[in-house]
Amino acid sequence: MRLVYEPKGRAREYAALAANLYTSCTHGCLYCYAPRCMQRKRDLFHTTASVRKNALRLFAADCTEYAEQHLTEPVLMSFVSDPYQPDELELRITRKALEIAAGHKVPIHILTKGGTRAIQDFPILVETGSQAAFACTLTVYDKSWSAKLEPCAAEPEDRLQALKAAHDAGLSTWVSFEPSIDEESVIKFIRLSHSYVDLYKVGAISGDKSLSRISNWRDYGMSVINELEKYEKEYIIKNDLEKELMPDGQ
Ligand code: SF4
């Protein structure tokens, strides 16, 4: 494979295969770990939406190989960029990649903070295969707080709207609560979204922990699990949070 890759470490808990068509992201999240991963200067990474050289040609070649090898794992877009950052509406790189994936029946999982910017592509996402899914990262519910934390991402309510639209379009839906910033917001998101979100993935926070209001991770984890079980929702607790739930914190 050329552009599709096997994630390692924490990302591996989300997907066995992933692809980054963009090599930067203008959402500008304060907690973004991508510049460090990509060995890029933070300011430059968040200034323009750069597209990987020959991204679509490389992705098309990978899709051909995927089909020839009879692979079935969904390919997640994206870990170190966002497929629906604002410039996608003009560049249409993600949309073109989805068209290629649909042609080869390569199931795609979209993970984004772009909210309803993605809605127009749902019919193509559906065409990538029965395992296709749409997912959003949700952090804080208050839109002014979100605007400081994730300045150019879609507002929290807009992301919820996109998840509902994805569900209505027949897609599987999931939410990533990682980084976990505010327990009250997470509980509110579950209450608002449980009828149209199929799966929740819950983690802690990597990098700057001062951005999170959560101090007792065990209490946080138990509270979120209780809320999810109240609605009989499927969930995955990521390893970093799972460790906090062990009696001795091991
Ligand atoms: S959406 Fe993801 S890649 Fe983009 S700035 Fe935020 S954390 Fe970084």
Residues whose N, C-alpha, C, O or C-beta is under 5 A from the ligand:
A	BS01	SF4	C25 H27 G28 C29 C32 A34 F79 V80 S81 D82 K113
